[in-house]
């Protein structure tokens, strides 16, 4: 039977997470499920498939990129997408990151653990070369890679995968978590990463996106993006931003990073404010002198009349 029994006309406002575990799925059933979720689960935030074959996962990929009903409803609301235990390889990860994710700008978390991703090199290359559905988003915060063969390559700075992960952390300026748990869980093999990766994750979590230029590879364009980002924030907000940066990890390093990159803008803003204040003071002084001269002329005229 190609169809599945779903309650028609039922609105489940409290349904925010859907896990599709195992089962037999074809294109018809997948599209029926996605089309049903749009009106029936309006507050859906997390969608995850688990324990599926690679072929079935690819059918879900088609649904997530082509089902207009699901896309129109959740493109701005979906926050977490999981493709777990589906034997994904590097090319599948590329499709998820650079083809599916841009269609859902609100996606902050990608669960890709328990798969067969053996390298990150082509993912880094794809960022530079592939024509994607939209610009590189800074909203991606978590890319969980637990229990993938590639995770064992992230502890040594000498590996190409390590260099690629650092590049991705610099590209996705909010990305600050690549490990689902701090220790082994549910049979997962605990993996470690280098201090360099830890540093960039800490900077990202501290708010690096506020002061660094966007994700362009062009240096001049990056500087323009940086100036635009910095100018969006009032000087009055920065004490709160710096306090947040420190409190995230109880570590001053992210705070110093923000200060180092924001300081030139601070001096520029301070200089502009001083110049404006000086201009106002000069105008005020000029107006005062004119008023005094006017009063003196009036007194002279009065004395002559007397």
PyMOL commands that set and color helices and strands:
alter all, ss='L'
color gray80, all
select helices_A, chain A and resi 27-40+54-66+68-74+90-103+121-129+149-153+160-171+195-206+208-210+219-231+235-249+253-305
alter helices_A, ss='H'
color red, helices_A
select strands_A, chain A and resi 17-21+46-50+80-84+109-111+142-144
alter strands_A, ss='S'
color yellow, strands_A
deselect
rebuild
show_as cartoon
